[in-house]
Amino acid sequence: SFLAQVRGTKKMFLWQANKLHDFYPYPREHPMYRRSQVNPQLPSCMEEESRSELIHNMQERFPRFFSSVVEEAVEVVIEPGDAVFFPAYWFHYTESRDFSISLGYRYLDAE
């Protein structure tokens, strides 16, 4: 897959395919197939106590994510004119830093 940035900037976090299992992906028959059950973004409006409780619950539910994935992300900032290629089965998480327009393309699985 690739993502080309047209306008604005984005921060991307990428993880190698050997971390796929640690993201707890939804099963093939699920409507959210190819996506992680772990949401790495916490609502900024939450009170600190609620955030701590949510993180604790997530750590119990998704221990491999917190023990292995969190520390191993490759962080990239893309700006207009940049493109990022990432191979099949690499997980990625993207945050827009401002108003942005991107073009993405996902190669189909050989399966």
N, C-alpha and C positions, 0 to 999 in steps of 0.2 A: 504494500500500500504506500501511497505517498500523500503528502499534504503540502500544497503550495500556498504561500501567503500573498494576497493581493493588496490588502489594506490593513493597517493596524499591526499590532504585535500579539503574539501568543506565547505562553510558556507551555512546553510539553515535557512530560515525564514518560520515559520509555523503559520497558523491561524486556530482557531477552526471553526467547521462547521457552527456555528451561524453567522459567518461573510461572508458566501457564497454570499449572495445578494449584499454585499458591494463591491464585486470584479467585478461587472457587467459582469457576465459570458455570453459568446455567447449562443444564443438559441440552442436547441437540433438539429434543422435542419441545422445549420451552420457547415461548414467543421472544424471549430476551436472549436466545442462543447467541453465543460469541461475546457476550457481555459478562462483566464480573458482578457477583452478588455483593461485593464490597464497594461501598460508595466512599471514596477517599475525601470527599468534600463535606465538611460540617457546616451547618447553618451559622453564619456570623452573628445572628441575632440571639443565639442561645446564651443563657446565663452560664457562668463558669461551672457551677455545680452540675447542671444538666449536661453540659458538654463532657465533663469528666465521667459521668455515669454512662453516657452514650459510648464513649471511647472504651470504657471498661467492658460494657456489654459486647461491643464489636470484637474486642480482644479475646473474649471467651468464645464467641461464635466463629471467629476466623483466625485462629492462632497462627497458622502458617503465614498469613499475610503480614502480621505484625512481627513475627520472628525472623522473616527472611526478606520480604519484598520491600518494606519501607526504606531500608538502608541502601538498596541496590539500584535505585532509579538513575537513569541517565537523564540529566536535565538539559533542555535546549530552549533557547528563545529564538523565535523566528519573526522576521520583519518582512516588509514588502519586498518581493523579489526572491525570497528564500524558499527552498523546498526541502522537505525532509522525507527520506525513504525509510521505511521500516519493513522488514521481512514478515512473512506469514507467521502468525501465532505470537507475535510480539504484542504485548499489551501496551496501551498508551492512555494517558490522561492529559487533557488539554484545558488550559484556562486562558480566556481572552483577557488581555491586560487593558484593552480599550476597545472601541468600536472596531470590528475587524471583519474582513471578508476573506474566505479561504476556499480553495478548490481541493477536493480530495478524491482519490480513486482507490478502490479496493479491488485487488485481483481476486478472482474466484478460486475457491478451493479446488484442488485436483480430485477430491473425494467424490 
